[in-house]
Amino acid sequence: MLFSQLRLTGPLPLPRCPSFASQITDLPSLPRAPPSKSVQVRAMAAEDGKDPRLARISSAIRVIPDFPKPGILFQDITTLLLDTKAFKDTIDLFVERYKDKEISVVAGKVISEEYSLEYGTDIMEMHVGAVEAGERALIIDDLIATGGTLGAALRLLGKRVGVHVVECACVIELPGLKGRERLGDKPLFVLVNGDA
């Protein structure tokens, strides 16, 4: 899904290997939308977190108004992935939170599950056999809006495969869309709060 959105938002370098971020030395200037209420709210949420890494993560996220349709504030983490310090901060914060949780696997793609987004539908796919019943997993997504993606991941892993999902985690939450409610009693950890 991310790569198809990259094509729509303009030419950007695409990572081809895990060490891509460490090889970046000179990034092109990427267009940013003018500061919006969402950016201001995210910045305040990051400052309230007292950890300077949260402010760096928040400021690295590009907000594209009215994409893919009018009324949607698209939270584009491509700029976060290209900002080596902010990307490292993101990974470090997730590792710090989950390093002692005895998680067996961070799930990749296996079987498929269709789900709804605020602007359409999509399908989540995972490799069969990548996770097994009884394993403990963490689900990490870039953003929770309506909760469709995380809900599909929970159905896929929890109900269809029999994995114990310890927690869901996101870089960004749009609380106004109430996606958290679709997760039932599953805990959700969020780095940056946005404004829908």
DRENBA-335706 format. One record per atom (N, C-alpha, C, O): z, x, y. Coordinates in steps of 0.001 Angstrom, whole numbers, padded with zeros to 6 digits, always signed. Each point is the difference from the previous one (the first is absolute). Layout:
ZXY
...
//
This chain:
+000000+000825-001188
+000000-000825+001188
+000000+000869+001252
-000734-000294+000944
+001532+001351-000909
+000080+000853+001180
-001349+000618+000323
-000381+000054+001169
-000365+000420-002188
-001258+000674+000270
-001055-000955+000550
-000806+000405+000838
+000786-001665-001284
-000961-000945+000569
+000351-000288+001454
-000897-000208+000818
+002182+000192-000481
+000398-000220+001380
-000338+001209+000860
-000296-000146+001186
+000336+001332-001770
-000381+001192+000751
-001443-000096+000459
-000317+000358+001134
-000559-000837-002001
-001406-000119+000364
-000178-000965+001165
-000895+000177+000826
+001742-001191-000762
-000122-000991+001058
+000534+000496+001338
-000446-000467+001048
+001383+001397-001062
+000637+000421+001242
-000636+001241+000608
+000463+000474+001037
-001495+000059-001645
-000681+001150+000580
+000070+001210-000900
+000761+000018-000968
-001555+000998+001281
-000043+001174-000867
+001274+000832+000121
+000340+000496+001074
+000343-000359-002185
+001203+000820-000069
-000125+000902-001221
-000642-000387-000976
+001235+001571+001000
-000035+000841-001190
+000808-000659-001109
+001103-000488+000247
-001636+000468-001461
+000687-000615-001125
+000623+001072-000884
-000661+000988-000319
+001921-001160-000086
+000611+000968-000886
-000669-000022-001364
-000287-001073-000530
+000037+002234-000041
-000627+000109-001314
+000933+000623-001025
-000298-000017-001194
+001432+000571+001646
+000924+000632-000923
+001416-000118+000564
+000172-000238+001195
+000852+000403-002059
+001374-000137+000473
+000388+000983+001091
+000908-000284+000782
-001572+001437-000707
+000384+000999+000987
-000734-000166+001323
+000059+000885+000854
-000751-002006-000673
-000785-000235+001214
+000834+000184+001261
-000415+000695+000928
+001604-001326-000893
+000819+000051+001218
+000381+001429+000369
+000075+000331+001183
+000166+000519-002181
+000399+001373+000303
-001160+000844+000508
+000219+001079+000551
-001463-001556-000728
-001167+000769+000420
-000478-000373+001399
-000906+000644+000529
+001496-001668+000081
-000445-000448+001310
+000473+000988+001059
+001192+000291+000099
-002129+000219+000688
+000380+000907+001081
-000423-000539+001353
+000670+000255+001000
-001774-000999-000950
-000497-000509+001275
-000479-001430-000208
-001071-000218-000568
+001851-000755+001021
-000352-001401-000202
-000829-000520+001157
+000254+000355+001151
-001256-001202-001442
-000732-000630+001084
+000910-000984+000722
+000964-000502-000577
-001272+000233+001829
+000758-000986+000748
-000398-001383-000498
-001167-000383+000091
+002128-000365-000616
-000283-001324-000535
+000304-001046+001056
+000997+000107+000713
-001866-001138-000606
+000244-001030+001001
+001258-000783-000319
+000270-000313-001159
+000481+000005+002170
+001197-000822-000161
-000136-001236+000876
-000575+000045+001088
+001112-001135-001581
+000030-001213+000804
+001007+000210+001121
+000927+000795-000148
-001095-001501+001280
+001004+000114+001062
+001363-000424-000534
+000067-000835-000902
+001027+001391+001438
+001324-000372-000489
+000193-001515+000045
-000312-000647+001000
+000820+000104-002070
+000212-001442-000084
+001490-000266-000162
+000798+000927-000133
-000439-002195+000146
+001393-000376-000227
+000456+000525-001359
+001146+000419-000156
-002054-000444-000834
+000339+000479-001333
+000406+001465+000025
+000975+000389-000643
-001722+000426+001386
+000311+001425+000089
+001356+000191+000662
+000794+000828-000445
-000520-001590+001510
+001276+000123+000697
+001161-000396-000907
+001035+000667-000008
-001198-001750-000756
+001056-000446-000901
+000233+001043-001084
+001145+000304-000335
-002244+000256-000223
+000136+001025-001037
+000724+001217+000548
+000860+000570-000671
-001205-000170+001889
+000634+001179+000592
+001492-000239+000179
+000808+000892-000262
-000433-002097+000708
+001416-000311+000169
+000712+000004-001345
+001119+000501-000104
-001757-001055-000930
+000612-000024-001327
+000207+001419-000505
+001026+000303-000610
-002002+000571+000865
+000121+001386-000436
+001141+000698+000736
+000755+000761-000604
-000628-001018+001908
+001079+000622+000773
+001362-000483-000480
+000956+000775-000042
-000863-002059-000322
+001263-000541-000489
+000406+000654-001311
+001184+000033-000336
-002165+000494-000415
+000274+000629-001280
+000680+001352+000129
+000460+000543-001005
-000378+000020+002201
+000688+001255+000294
-000647+001225-000641
+000394+001121+000323
-001350-001282-001196
-000662+001141-000633
-001303+000252+000748
-000858-000882+000027
+000678+002050+000580
-001207+000261+000794
-001291-000090-000810
-001077-000180+000569
+001178+000304-001887
-001200-000115-000834
-000581-001409+000062
-001215-000176-000094
+002082-000833+000252
-000480-001381+000070
-000850-000221+001243
-001003-000710-000059
+001383+001300+001172
-000795-000122+001225
-001354+000676-000179
-001013-000520+000467
+000981+001675-001138
-001261+000700-000233
-000918-000831-000911
-001204-000090+000240
+001778-000512-001278
-000782-000849-000905
-000563-001190+000765
-001190-000300-000096
+002046-000375+000854
-000411-001184+000749
-001131+000308+000972
-000966-000758+000092
+001082+001860+000629
-001024+000321+001001
-001306+000467-000631
-001028+000037+000677
+001046+000320-001954
-001223+000457-000670
-000835-001151-000559
-001115+000229-000467
+001621-001445+000502
-000713-001153-000561
-000867-000643+001072
+000494-000394+001057
-001797+000291-001336
-000938-000610+000947
-000001-001515-000210
-000079-000473-001133
+000166-000279+002221
-000050-001461-000047
-001359-000439+000530
-000391+000358+001111
-000331-001146-001926
-001326-000479+000390
+000086-001515+000181
+000114-000729-000985
-000168+000244+002232
+000107-001444+000224
-001245-000737-000487
-001115+000520+000054
+001337-001742-000530
-001085-000904-000411
-000866+000583-001109
-001213-000209-000012
+001816+000933-000914
-000736+000515-001155
+000799-000311-001250
+001208+000238-000016
-001819-000754-001021
-001423-000297-000187
-000435-001350+000550
-001168-000371-000117
+002107-000374+000723
-000387-001250+000659
+000918-000214+001192
+001068+000608+000066
-001459-001465+000884
+000816-000234+001194
+001431-000409-000359
+000233-000788-000917
+000701+001342+001659
+001405-000327-000199
+000749+000962-000909
+001229-000034-000051
-001950+000894-000669
+000638+000966-000895
+000167+001326+000736
-000950+000506+000597
+002154+000055-000640
+000230+001362+000492
+000002+000909-001224
+001017+000122-000683
-002149+000514+000404
-000149+000839-001187
+000768+001302+000194
-000232+000723+000970
+001132-000428-001878
+000818+001213+000054
-000702+001061-000846
+000118-000011-001225
-000835+000912+001858
-000830+000994-000688
+000791+001283-000216
+000295+000719+000954
+000053-000429-002219
+000771+001210-000267
-000885+001228-000191
+000508+001080-000301
-001817-001225+000469
-000884+001163-000117
+000443+001099+000958
+000025+001175-000367
+000319-001551+001579
+000443+000992+000981
+001328+000634-000420
+000247+001167+000306
+000605-001915-000997
+001241+000557-000543
-000317+001029-001081
+000615+001065-000042
-001568-001378-000828
-000369+000917-001078
-000613+001288+000532
+000114+001052-000630
-000759-001130+001780
-000641+001176+000590
+000947+000822+000872
-000332+001121+000385
+001495-001663-000072
+001008+000714+000780
+000946+000676-000998
+000887-000649-000556
-001076+001939+000332
+000717+000682-001077
+001520-000086+000144
+000699-000143-001003
-000177+000225+002218
+001454-000084+000183
+000513-001405-000308
+000999-000159-000702
-001683-000860+001227
+000432-001385-000232
-000147-000374-001475
+000854-000699-000547
-001929+001157-000103
-000211-000295-001419
+001096+000670-000837
+000546-000612-000918
-000230+001863+001237
+001073+000706-000714
+001333-000716+000219
+000783-000149-000939
-000521-000292+002166
+001231-000746+000280
+000079-001264-000850
+001061-000331-000530
-002181-000373+000400
-000049-001232-000794
+000376+000290-001448
+000854-000674-000576
-001499+001685-000006
+000283+000359-001390
+001457+000455-000145
+000689-000406-000936
-000227+001246+001860
+001379+000505-000069
+001025-001134+000036
+000975+000024-000751
-001189-001018+001619
+000947-001115+000092
+000035-000811-001289
+001070-000416-000445
-002245+000187-000162
-000020-000717-001280
+000677+000837-001092
+000779-000537-000788
-001063+001835+000729
+000611+000866-001014
+001518+000027+000169
+000735-000111-000981
-000260+000259+002219
+001442+000022+000253
+000672-001278-000502
+001098+000043-000553
-001763-001169+000750
+000600-001270-000404
+000010-000177-001517
+000960-000547-000543
-002014+001000-000157
-000162-000344-001411
+000234+001140-000986
-000111-000217-001206
+000433+001426+001674
+000092+001145-000911
+001093-000153-001054
-000116+000593-001073
+001151-001347+001327
+001101-000153-000954
+000031-001376-000666
+001030-000390-000551
-002134-000348+000591
-000011-001371-000525
-000480-000093-001451
-000132-001105-000526
-000132+002235-000128
-000449+000012-001395
-001243-000852-000219
-000072-000751-000973
-000897+000858+001860
-001250-000740-000138
-000893+000756-000976
-000231+001198+000162
-000271-001900-001179
-000802+000630-001042
-001418+000286+000449
-000614+000971-000442
+000087-001821+001328
-001415+000106+000335
-000244-000606+001374
+000641-000986+000365
-001558+001563+000397
-000528-000643+001194
-001357-000516-000437
-000916+000778-000269
+000793-002088+000201
-001133-000625-000688
-001339+000289+000654
-000123-000007+001225
-000869+000257-002049
-001387+000096+000425
-000697-001292-000380
+000663-001013-000223
-001979+001025+000145
-000753-001226-000262
-000180-000247-001502
-000326+000919-000752
+000543-002170+000323
-000233-000392-001402
-000747-001323-000062
-001154-000062+000423
+001758-000979-000925
-000638-001305-000134
-000169-000654+001368
+000480+000534+000999
-001163-001693-000940
-000296-000591+001308
+000800-001269+000260
+000380-000728-000918
-000140+000494+002198
+000717-001191+000472
-000582-000374+001354
-000012+000820+000918
-000473-002054-000784
-000540-000457+001285
+001141-000465+000892
+000993-000548-000479
-001143+000773+001784
+001032-000416+000946
-000624-000346+001340
-001135+000380+000290
+001903-001117+000535
-000473-000440+001311
+000532+000904+001094
+001139+000465-000052
-001984-000225+001046
+000370+000718+001216
-000054-001002+001143
-000455-001128-000191
+000914+001524+001383
-000075-000939+001120
-001432-000242+000432
-000261-000933+000760
-000690+001762-001232
-001398-000155+000403
-000957-000055-001185
-001188+000272+000173
+001658-000613-001363
-000887-000108-001160
+000754+000236-001298
+001218-000166-000062
-001959+000557-000981
+000607+000315-001290
-000440+001394-000438
-000978+000548+000508
+001711+000004-001446
-000326+001316-000537
+000471+000049-001444
+000652-000926-000482
-000984+002003-000199
+000413+000188-001388
+000668+001360-000123
-000526+001003+000482
+001679-000972-001124
+000687+001255-000281
-000324+000393-001434
+000066-000833-000904
-000417+002101+000695
-000311+000488-001340
+000828+001235-000305
+000237+000833+000875
+000209-000719-002144
+000774+001163-000430
-000444+000395-001402
-000375-000862-000796
+000414+002165+000483
-000388+000482-001327
+000931-000566-001062
+001221+000033+000154
-001792-000544-001217
+000797-000478-001119
+000680+001207-000636
-000641+001025-000231
+001918-001141-000049
+000739+001092-000624
+000619+000980+000981
+000724+000906-000414
-000990-001065+001699
+000581+000916+000987
+001510-000191+000093
+000736+000939+000302
-000290-002144-000560
+001431-000311-000026
+000277-000823-001244
-000883-000693-000506
+002112+000772+000015
+000357-000720-001217
+001216-000879+000245
+000809+000257+000892
-000702-001297-001704
+001136-000914+000108
+001303+000786-000052
+000154+000923-000800
+000777-001303+001662
+001308+000636+000035
+000117+001172+000955
+001113+000415+000322
-002235+000135+000142
+000075+001102+000955
+000494-000516+001347
-000113-001187+000305
+000662+002101+000496
+000482-000330+001342
-001039+000493+000991
-000399+001164-000036
-000044-002056+000927
-001066+000346+000941
+000387-000349+001427
+000841-000863+000252
-001472+001553+000655
+000101-000249+001428
-001393-000388+000471
-000974+000662-000357
+000858-001721+001150
-001289-000399+000567
+000008+000365+001476
+000847-000476+000756
-001800+001332-000340
-000125+000379+001408
-001343-000490+000512
-001029+000227-000637
+001032-000900+001785
-001224-000471+000646
+000038+000449+001458
+001061+000318+000538
-002229-000297+000089
-000029+000417+001397
+000631-001047+000900
+000691+000350+000958
-000916-001647-001248
+000425-001054+000906
+000318-001268-000774
-000678-000321-000976
+001708-000404+001407
+000237-001346-000519
-000180-000972+001157
+000676+000086+001025
-001610-001017-001221
-000247-001057+000982
+000391-001322-000655
+001122-000474+000177
-002043-000120-000933
+000291-001264-000675
+000705+000206-001335
+000506-000959-000584
-000465+002190+000096
+000637+000286-001284
-000931-000138-001184
+000435+000131-001145
-001717-000395+001397
-000953-000194-001090
-000160+001213-000897
+000017-000131-001224
-000172+001301+001810
-000217+001208-000791
+001235+000353-000826
-000104+000247-001202
+001262-000224+001839
+001220+000329-000745
+000321-001069-001038
+000476+000314-001091
-000735-001578+001428
+000216-001073-000969
-000878+000182-001228
+000456-000191-001128
-001724+000562+001345
-000917+000248-001119
+000481+001188-000828
-000046-000043-001230
+000504+001101+001892
+000505+001175-000719
+001230-000362-000833
+000141+000462-001132
+000747-001286+001687
+001181-000434-000750
-000393-000829-001220
+000573+000170-001076
-001558-001073+001239
-000460-000800-001142
-000632+000893-001058
+000263-000149-001194
-001104+001086+001648
-000673+000907-000922
+001001+000832-000791
-000028+000018-001230
+000897+000659+001936
+000928+000919-000658
+001143-000726-000695
+000300+000267-001164
+000334-001185+001882
+001181-000658-000540
-000295-001034-001066
+000545+000062-001102
-001400-001009+001424
-000254-001109-000920
-000998+000350-001095
+000220-000345-001161
-001314+001023+001506
-001051+000248-000993
+000242+001249-000832
-000342+000021-001183
+000917+001013+001765
+000213+001247-000739
+001447+000116-000486
+000249+000633-001026
+000696-001222+001731
+001402+000084-000401
+000730+001205+000559
+000982+000464-000578
-001463+000045+001706
+000618+001135+000677
+001158-000513+000859
-000083-001091+000564
+001154+001868-000463
+001100-000337+000909
-000321+000623+001356
+000056+001221+000152
-000393-002055+000833
-000283+000492+001348
+001334+000141+000730
+000699-000982+000250
-000364+002231+000085
+001273+000306+000653
+000022-000539+001420
+000987-000596+000432
-002091+000810+000298
-000061-000397+001402
-001446+000066+000455
-000827+000672-000617
+000528-001378+001704
-001285+000116+000685
+000254+000751+001307
+001064-000131+000604
-002050+000916-000177
+000141+000757+001244
-001315-000038+000757
-001073-000003-000604
+001157-000025+001928
-001194-000027+000848
+000208+000903+001201
+001127+000244+000431
-002235+000245+000097
+000053+000734+001253
+000244-000995+001135
+000833+000251+000871
-001561-001392-000871
+000044-000973+001099
+000313-001392-000547
-000489-000368-001068
+001298-000404+001789
+000205-001417-000303
-000338-000820+001236
+000417+000333+001109
-001181-001412-001308
-000251-000986+001052
+000909-001193-000305
-000422-000932-000685
+001660+000944+001180
+000989-000996-000403
-000369-001432+000344
+000443-000925-000681
-001240+000718+001718
-000377-001353+000394
-000817-000735-001047
-000059-001229+000019
-000576+001960-000939
-000814-000635-001042
+000806-000293-001263
-000536-000558-000956
+001799+000922+000941
+000962-000373-001047
-000407+000415-001410
+000318-000694-000966
-001015+001813+000841
-000404+000490-001312
+001165+000350-000896
-000102-000088-001224
+001198+000481+001818
+001214+000360-000746
+000452-001165-000891
+000540+000215-001085
-000766-001449+001552
+000422-001186-000754
-000741-000129-001329
+000519-000608-000936
-001731+001174+000842
-000783-000100-001237
+000454+000994-001063
-000532+000002-001110
+001502+000835+001434
+000472+000998-000953
+001193-000493-000812
+000518+000725-000850
-000082-001955+001111
+001158-000528-000714
+001236+000821+000316
+000298+000257+001167
+000425+000158-002208
+001230+000774+000214
-000240+001511-000047
+000955+000777-000015
-002224-000356-000011
-000303+001435-000074
+000280+000663+001349
-000487-000479+001024
+001256+001565-000998
+000286+000692+001264
-001264+000588+000627
-000930+000397-000702
+000912-000348+002028
-001121+000573+000750
+000547+001004+001002
+000875-000328+000802
-001396+001564-000848
+000360+001051+000947
-001198+000232+000907
-001118+000167-000487
+001335-000154+001807
-001080+000129+000979
+000333+001128+000971
+001139+000127+000449
-002157+000703-000125
+000200+001071+000974
-000180-000488+001431
+000793+000349+000874
-001843-001165-000619
-000355-000402+001361
-000190-001511+000042
-000761-000549-000796
+001446-000130+001717
-000192-001437+000184
-001033-000245+001086
+000094+000551+001096
-001077-001381-001408
-001023-000376+000965
+000256-001407+000492
+001013-000610-000342
-001925+000093+001142
+000136-001346+000540
-001280-000750-000280
-001066+000410+000459
+001144-001506-001207
-001182-000804-000318
-000357-000818+001193
-000969-000758-000038
//
